């Protein structure tokens, strides 16, 4: 019954939803008073100055300016907003496009897939090791470089492999998807997640990297323990799996479609490419901590790694160009989501209602303890992630509002970033709007209802742990 209800729920396309939110925001400019805070230019980090809100200086303003311009947003303003939103987010959009193209070149060399296949071969016959080893590898990718869509090819590799080991199809999704999302939840250097969010609120240098590393270790330890206990239970008694009947019918399909991991060669070229990728990550970490690198510098690093991978992988210039364009196509969705999300803010800014909303929130949350504030923010981000599953899109939508709110309440802005990354990562574990999840379940012929029922205890546990870390982030 619950599954049939879930299947009937139709969530609007993200672009449609964001455009509807633009319309709603335009309507609000007619009813919410306009106003503004006074600001002062302040160095928020070495080499970075920003206009910072001065608490207690909010004043309402007229809906009609001195030159007679009505700042209430109409139909034509709504139609202009998406283009203005993309322009306003140009640096972030360019950053994502360059990274998407560079990673497409690396992916085309086969280094990532062959590297993972090599790890699978090493632990083959040692079934108790393959799950934690692969979870560690994939989650590190999610935490450091934002591995997500890149994991899709691994499902058809590991579905038959794990079933042949005596596990069920849900174990594969736990091993791959949970690892990726746990990496996002505990992002350390993820350029599509934590770095974008920090950039949008004016944080450079990733000052709480040490705390994010602790978060990641705790989250992945919880997830590994949960998945290992689940896998052991299913292997001991297959009938305890919600997929028992389905996997009996699908076993022949999975085994017959198995890719032979023994035939996937991890060549010397692949090793050099992955060493180059590792060197690029080290370079990025050094730049973040020592040089205050920002989006342009990070994009340059990964473009260099992409070119290096193409040369070592013996890709022709045309092959690299085509791969880069393919990567742009893959990441166009996320890039335009950022622009569309920013369009909502363009309308709010033009209507001068953002400061009014912030003032209302600040007054309403003044008496709330810091831990209570971060908990509320985490829950808000959980809900927003359902409608905007793109991590970069969610950052663009929420950071410009939540960052100034933290300033008003004198709360560390890193706590805002922490609530955002946790809210996005946790929700996408079970959200039907997460395309990667739905694709993975489709490949395994697993219903969303069975998946949610299998992982809901883990989701609740991670959420509770995230509440603690969000509070800690506000105090340090």
C-alpha positions in Angstrom: 0.0 0.0 0.0 2.8 2.4 1.0 4.7 1.6 -2.1 1.7 2.2 -4.4 1.2 5.6 -2.7 4.9 6.4 -3.2 4.6 5.5 -6.9 1.7 7.9 -7.3 3.6 10.8 -5.9 4.8 13.0 -8.7 7.4 15.5 -7.8 7.8 18.4 -10.3 10.9 18.6 -12.4 13.6 20.6 -10.6 13.6 23.3 -13.2 9.8 23.6 -13.0 9.9 23.6 -9.2 12.5 26.3 -9.1 10.6 28.5 -11.6 7.5 28.1 -9.5 9.5 29.3 -6.5 10.6 32.3 -8.5 6.9 33.1 -9.1 6.1 32.6 -5.4 9.0 34.9 -4.4 7.8 37.5 -6.9 4.3 37.4 -5.3 5.9 37.8 -1.8 7.6 41.0 -2.9 4.0 42.5 -3.0 3.2 41.5 0.5 6.4 41.4 2.6 7.7 44.8 3.6 10.9 45.9 1.9 13.9 46.8 4.0 17.6 46.6 4.5 20.4 46.4 7.0 23.4 48.7 7.1 26.6 46.9 6.1 30.3 47.4 6.7 33.2 46.1 4.6 35.2 43.5 6.5 38.0 41.1 5.8 36.4 37.8 6.4 39.5 35.8 5.6 43.0 36.6 4.4 42.7 38.5 1.1 38.9 38.4 1.1 36.7 41.4 2.0 33.0 41.4 2.1 30.1 43.7 3.1 28.9 42.3 6.4 25.5 43.0 7.9 25.5 45.2 11.1 23.1 43.6 13.5 20.3 45.9 14.8 20.4 48.3 11.9 17.4 47.0 9.9 15.0 49.6 8.6 11.9 49.3 6.3 12.0 51.0 2.9 9.4 52.1 0.4 8.2 49.9 -2.4 8.6 52.8 -4.8 12.1 54.4 -5.1 12.9 58.1 -5.3 13.1 57.9 -9.1 9.6 56.3 -9.2 10.7 52.7 -9.8 8.3 50.1 -8.4 10.5 47.3 -6.9 7.6 44.9 -6.6 8.4 42.1 -9.1 6.0 41.5 -12.0 5.7 39.0 -14.8 8.5 40.4 -17.0 10.8 40.5 -13.9 10.0 36.8 -13.4 10.9 36.0 -17.0 14.2 37.9 -16.8 15.2 36.3 -13.5 16.6 33.0 -14.8 19.1 34.8 -17.1 20.0 37.2 -14.4 20.4 34.3 -12.0 22.9 32.5 -14.2 24.9 35.7 -14.7 25.0 36.4 -11.0 26.3 32.8 -10.4 28.7 32.9 -13.3 31.8 32.0 -11.3 30.2 29.0 -9.7 28.7 27.9 -13.0 32.1 28.2 -14.8 33.7 26.3 -11.9 31.3 23.4 -12.2 31.6 23.2 -16.0 35.4 23.1 -16.0 35.4 20.4 -13.3 32.7 18.4 -15.2 34.7 18.5 -18.4 38.0 17.6 -16.7 36.5 14.6 -14.8 35.0 13.4 -18.1 38.4 13.2 -19.6 39.7 11.2 -16.6 36.7 8.9 -16.8 37.2 8.3 -20.5 40.7 6.9 -19.8 39.1 4.1 -17.8 41.5 4.7 -14.9 38.8 5.1 -12.2 36.7 2.1 -13.3 39.8 -0.2 -13.7 41.2 1.0 -10.4 38.0 0.0 -8.6 37.9 -3.3 -10.5 41.4 -4.0 -9.4 40.4 -3.4 -5.7 37.5 -5.8 -6.3 39.9 -8.5 -7.7 42.2 -8.1 -4.7 39.5 -8.9 -2.2 37.7 -11.5 -4.4 37.4 -14.7 -2.4 37.6 -12.6 0.8 33.9 -11.7 0.9 34.2 -10.2 4.4 36.6 -7.5 3.0 35.1 -6.4 -0.2 32.3 -4.4 1.3 34.3 -2.2 3.8 37.2 -1.8 1.2 34.8 -0.6 -1.5 32.8 1.6 0.9 36.1 3.2 2.0 37.2 3.8 -1.6 33.9 5.2 -2.9 33.2 7.3 0.2 36.6 8.9 0.0 35.7 9.8 -3.6 32.4 11.3 -2.5 34.0 13.3 0.4 37.0 14.6 -1.6 36.1 14.9 -5.3 32.2 14.5 -5.2 32.0 11.0 -6.7 28.3 10.4 -7.5 27.1 9.9 -11.1 30.5 8.2 -11.7 29.4 5.3 -9.6 26.5 4.2 -11.9 28.7 1.7 -13.9 29.7 -0.1 -10.7 26.2 -1.4 -10.0 26.2 -3.8 -12.9 29.6 -4.9 -11.8 28.8 -5.5 -8.2 25.2 -6.7 -8.4 26.2 -10.1 -9.8 29.5 -10.2 -7.8 27.8 -9.8 -4.4 24.9 -12.0 -5.3 27.4 -14.7 -6.2 29.0 -14.2 -2.8 25.6 -14.9 -1.1 24.5 -11.4 -0.4 21.3 -9.7 -1.8 20.9 -6.9 -4.3 20.2 -4.3 -1.6 23.7 -4.9 -0.3 25.1 -3.6 -3.5 23.2 -0.3 -3.3 24.2 0.0 0.3 27.8 -0.5 -0.6 27.9 1.9 -3.5 25.2 4.5 -3.0 25.5 4.8 0.7 29.2 5.2 0.4 28.9 8.0 -2.1 26.2 9.8 0.0 28.0 9.3 3.3 31.0 11.0 1.5 28.8 13.9 0.6 27.4 14.0 4.2 30.9 14.2 5.6 32.4 16.2 2.8 35.9 17.3 3.4 37.1 18.8 0.1 34.2 18.1 -2.2 34.3 20.9 -4.8 30.7 20.4 -5.7 29.5 20.6 -2.1 31.4 22.1 0.8 33.8 24.3 -1.3 30.9 25.8 -3.3 28.9 26.5 -0.1 31.9 28.0 1.6 32.5 30.2 -1.4 28.9 31.4 -1.4 29.1 32.5 2.2 32.6 34.0 1.9 34.7 31.3 3.7 38.2 30.6 2.3 40.7 28.0 3.3 38.3 25.4 4.8 39.1 26.3 8.4 37.0 23.4 9.8 38.7 20.7 7.6 39.8 18.9 10.8 36.2 18.7 12.0 34.9 17.5 8.6 37.5 14.7 8.7 36.2 13.6 12.1 32.6 13.8 10.8 33.5 11.7 7.8 35.3 9.0 9.9 32.3 8.8 12.3 29.7 8.6 9.5 31.5 6.0 7.4 32.2 3.9 10.6 28.5 3.9 11.4 27.6 3.1 7.8 30.2 0.3 7.5 29.0 -1.3 10.7 25.4 -1.1 9.6 26.0 -2.6 6.1 28.3 -5.4 7.4 25.7 -6.4 10.0 23.0 -6.4 7.3 25.2 -8.3 4.8 26.1 -10.9 7.5 22.4 -11.3 8.4 21.3 -11.8 4.8 24.1 -14.3 4.0 23.3 -16.3 7.1 19.6 -16.4 6.3 18.7 -15.1 2.8 15.0 -15.1 3.7 15.5 -12.2 6.0 16.1 -10.0 2.9 13.2 -8.0 1.6 14.5 -8.9 -1.9 14.6 -12.7 -1.3 11.8 -13.6 -3.7 12.8 -11.0 -6.3 16.5 -12.0 -6.2 15.6 -15.6 -6.8 13.9 -14.5 -10.0 16.6 -12.1 -11.0 19.7 -14.2 -10.1 20.0 -15.7 -13.5 19.7 -12.3 -15.1 22.4 -10.8 -12.9 24.8 -13.7 -13.2 24.4 -13.9 -17.0 25.0 -10.2 -17.4 28.1 -10.2 -15.1 31.1 -8.3 -16.3 34.2 -10.5 -15.7 36.3 -8.4 -13.4 39.3 -10.6 -14.1 39.3 -9.2 -17.7 39.3 -5.6 -16.6 43.0 -4.7 -16.7 44.5 -2.1 -14.4 47.4 -0.9 -16.5 50.5 1.1 -15.7 48.9 4.1 -17.5 45.9 3.8 -15.2 48.1 3.8 -12.2 50.0 6.9 -13.4 46.7 8.7 -14.1 45.4 7.9 -10.6 48.7 9.0 -9.1 48.3 12.3 -11.0 44.7 12.7 -9.7 46.1 12.1 -6.1 48.8 14.7 -6.7 46.1 17.2 -7.9 44.2 16.6 -4.7 47.3 17.2 -2.6 48.0 20.3 -4.6 44.4 21.5 -3.9 44.7 20.8 -0.2 48.0 22.7 0.0 46.5 25.6 -2.0 43.4 25.8 0.2 45.4 25.8 3.5 48.4 27.8 2.5 47.4 30.0 -0.5 43.7 30.6 0.0 42.9 29.0 -3.3 39.3 29.6 -4.5 37.2 28.3 -7.3 39.3 29.6 -10.2 42.5 28.0 -8.8 40.8 24.7 -8.0 39.2 24.5 -11.5 42.7 25.1 -13.0 44.2 22.3 -11.0 41.6 19.8 -12.1 41.8 21.0 -15.7 45.5 20.3 -15.5 44.8 16.8 -14.1 42.3 16.2 -16.9 44.8 17.1 -19.6 47.5 15.0 -17.9 45.1 12.1 -17.8 44.3 12.5 -21.5 47.9 12.6 -22.5 48.9 9.6 -20.3 45.8 7.7 -21.4 46.8 8.2 -25.1 43.6 10.1 -25.9 43.8 12.2 -29.1 43.1 15.9 -28.9 39.7 15.3 -30.5 39.0 12.5 -28.0 39.8 14.9 -25.1 37.7 17.6 -26.7 34.7 15.3 -27.1 35.0 14.0 -23.6 35.2 17.5 -22.2 32.0 18.4 -24.1 30.4 15.2 -22.9 31.3 16.3 -19.3 29.8 19.8 -19.9 26.6 18.1 -21.0 26.5 15.9 -17.9 27.0 18.9 -15.6 24.8 21.4 -17.5 21.8 20.3 -15.4 23.6 21.1 -12.1 25.0 24.3 -13.5 21.7 25.7 -14.7 20.0 24.6 -11.5 22.4 26.9 -9.7 21.3 29.7 -12.1 17.6 29.0 -11.6 18.1 28.8 -7.8 19.9 32.1 -7.9 17.0 33.6 -9.9 14.9 33.2 -6.7 17.4 35.3 -4.9 17.5 37.8 -7.7 13.8 38.4 -7.4 14.1 38.7 -3.6 17.0 41.1 -3.8 15.3 43.3 -6.4 12.2 43.4 -4.3 14.4 44.1 -1.2 12.7 41.5 1.0 15.8 39.3 1.9 16.9 41.5 4.7 13.3 41.6 6.0 13.1 37.8 6.0 16.5 37.6 7.7 15.3 40.1 10.3 12.2 38.0 11.0 14.2 34.8 11.3 16.8 36.5 13.5 14.2 37.9 15.9 12.4 34.5 16.0 15.6 32.5 16.7 17.3 34.9 19.1 16.1 33.0 22.1 16.9 29.6 20.6 20.1 27.9 21.9 22.8 27.5 19.4 22.3 23.7 19.3 18.6 24.2 18.7 19.3 26.7 15.9 21.7 24.3 14.1 19.2 21.4 14.5 16.4 23.5 13.0 18.7 24.5 10.1 19.6 20.8 9.5 15.9 19.9 9.3 15.3 22.8 6.9 18.1 21.6 4.7 16.7 18.1 4.8 13.4 19.4 3.4 15.0 21.6 0.8 17.2 18.7 -0.5 14.0 16.8 -1.3 13.0 19.5 -3.8 16.6 20.5 -4.9 18.7 17.3 -4.8 21.6 18.9 -6.6 24.2 19.8 -3.9 25.5 22.8 -5.8 21.9 24.0 -6.5 21.0 23.7 -2.9 24.1 25.6 -1.9 23.2 28.4 -4.3 19.6 28.5 -3.0 20.3 28.5 0.7 23.8 29.8 1.5 23.2 33.5 0.6 20.3 33.5 3.1 21.7 31.3 5.8 25.2 32.9 5.8 24.0 36.4 6.7 21.5 34.9 9.2 24.5 33.3 11.0 26.3 36.6 11.0 23.2 38.3 12.6 23.1 35.7 15.3 26.9 35.7 15.7 27.1 32.0 14.9 30.1 30.5 13.1 29.1 30.4 9.4 30.9 27.1 9.1 28.0 25.7 11.0 25.6 26.8 8.2 27.8 24.9 5.7 27.8 21.8 7.9 24.0 21.8 8.2 23.7 22.2 4.5 26.1 19.4 3.5 24.6 17.0 6.1 21.0 17.8 5.1 21.7 17.3 1.4 23.7 14.1 1.8 21.2 12.4 4.3 18.1 13.3 2.4 19.5 12.0 -0.9 19.9 8.5 0.6 16.1 8.0 0.5 14.7 10.8 -1.7 12.8 9.8 -4.9 14.0 13.1 -6.4 17.6 11.8 -6.3 18.2 10.5 -9.9 21.2 8.4 -9.0 19.3 6.6 -6.3 16.4 5.8 -8.6 18.7 4.7 -11.4 20.6 2.4 -9.0 17.3 0.9 -7.7 16.1 0.5 -11.2 19.2 -1.5 -12.2 18.7 -3.8 -9.3 14.9 -4.0 -9.7 14.4 -2.8 -6.2 11.4 -0.8 -5.1 11.9 2.5 -3.3 9.7 1.2 -0.4 12.0 -1.8 0.2 15.0 0.4 0.0 13.7 2.9 2.5 12.6 0.2 4.9 16.1 -1.4 4.7 18.1 1.8 5.5 15.7 4.0 7.6 17.4 3.1 10.9 20.8 4.1 9.5 19.4 7.3 8.1 18.0 8.2 11.6 21.3 7.3 13.2 23.3 9.5 10.8 20.8 12.4 11.2 21.2 12.3 15.0 25.0 12.2 14.7 24.8 15.1 12.2 22.8 17.2 14.8 25.7 16.8 17.2 28.4 17.8 14.7 26.3 20.8 13.5 26.2 22.1 17.0 29.9 21.5 17.5 30.6 23.3 14.2 28.8 26.4 15.6 31.0 26.5 18.8 34.5 26.0 17.3 
